[in-house]
Amino acid sequence: MPTTHLLYLHGFRSSPQSFKARLMAEHMARHYPQVHWWCPQLPPSPAAAMRLVLDGIAHWPRSSMAVMGSSLGGFYATYVAEHTFCRAVLINPAVNPARDLERYIGEQTQWHAPEESFYFAPEYVGELHALTLGELTHPERYLALLAKGDEVLDWREMHVRYSAMPHVLQEGGDHALSNFADYLPQVLRHLGLQA
């Protein structure tokens, strides 16, 4: 079934202004205006972020919704997909953000708006632990785009976590997956949309 509702979740310190989110938003608006697109600005608290997302998609049709996420957003997207049984596209997804983000406790700036800051509180690490899932169900629902050149996350850890599902393991590349546009046809196919 083609996707009728598409959720995009950005990463840590990121926003709906990330180039991948903007590229997807523009592509969906131009080619699939009938698809309901939502890319919210996520609060720094993982628990609050998940409440915002789950409340926002509460009435979405599970059989035709899908979620995309990059980095921490990929971790969140995995949580959403496991709880809604929808299709998911993960871009260099965080595997253990509770461990990785512990060193970022304190004042942080937004990547796309450095003049804006937020506080990453110690209790957020526990909230990330609470969102961590075990073995994933129905791996065929996922498509993971992984770059060996990721300078932020360990591609080997991502590959171990997501190798049982359809995935692309790119030689080189970077954490932002700067050549994301190259994978757009594959992403659209996974979402049941024509390239």
HELIX and SHEET records of a PDB file:
HELIX    1   1 PHE A   19  HIS A   31  1                                  13    
HELIX    2   2 PRO A   46  GLY A   56  1                                  11    
HELIX    3   3 LEU A   72  THR A   84  1                                  13    
HELIX    4   4 PRO A   97  ASP A  100  1                                   4    
HELIX    5   5 GLU A  102  TYR A  104  5                                   3    
HELIX    6   6 GLU A  123  LEU A  131  1                                   9    
HELIX    7   7 PRO A  139  ARG A  141  5                                   3    
HELIX    8   8 TRP A  155  TYR A  162  1                                   8    
HELIX    9   9 PHE A  180  TYR A  183  5                                   4    
HELIX   10  10 LEU A  184  HIS A  190  1                                   7    
SHEET    1   A 6 HIS A  36  TRP A  38  0                                        
SHEET    2   A 6 HIS A   5  LEU A   9  1                                        
SHEET    3   A 6 MET A  65  SER A  70  1                                        
SHEET    4   A 6 ARG A  87  ILE A  91  1                                        
SHEET    5   A 6 TYR A 142  ALA A 147  1                                        
SHEET    6   A 6 HIS A 167  GLN A 170  1                                        
SHEET    1   B 2 GLY A 106  THR A 109  0                                        
SHEET    2   B 2 SER A 117  PHE A 120 -1                                        
END                                                                             
